[in-house]
Amino acid sequence: MSENKTEVFVGGAVLAVAIGFVAYAGQITGFSKSTTGYPLSASFRSAEGVTVGTDVRLAGVKIGTVTDLKLNPKTFRADTVISVAEGIEIPDDSAVVVASEGLLGGNFVEIVPGGSPFNFEPGSEIEDTQGAVSLVSLLLKFVSGSGSGSEKGTTE
């Protein structure tokens, strides 16, 4: 009978840990919150690393998520819709940038606020955008640029 109590106790502990993990995962992804917000749209040259559900941050604080991302076949740009939390007003001269969390970190959408006294209305389009910077292209530019600079100062 003592083995049966031990099995029930261990099973209950495993179940509690599983429920805790699911609750934590839901909280981290924002799935558990019913976020009400207003939509804003933006068009990026490159939205590399951005997917539906990517964080939207202002001053490092999450204020929303990317709710839609699709290719515009006419402009060949990534049309993005973001949802910004209610109560956060964004000046209408703000910029949107695809930023990186670090060298190995993921990307997020950052709003760089402007100084306008007027704010975006729900459904407005943010015109000032900056797409993702490709680390591979930066490394290629660095490698190709460093070789030409060393020949400049040689004397024969």
Buried (B, 14 or more C-beta within 10 A) or exposed (E): EEEEEEEEEEEEEEEEEEEEEEEEEEEEEBEEEEBEBBBBBBBBBBBBBBEEEBBBBBEEEEBBBBBEBEEEEEEEBBBBBBBBBEEBEBBBBBBBBBBBEEEEEEBBBBBBEEEEEEEBEEEBEBEEBBBBBEEEEEEEEEEEEEEEEEEEEEEE
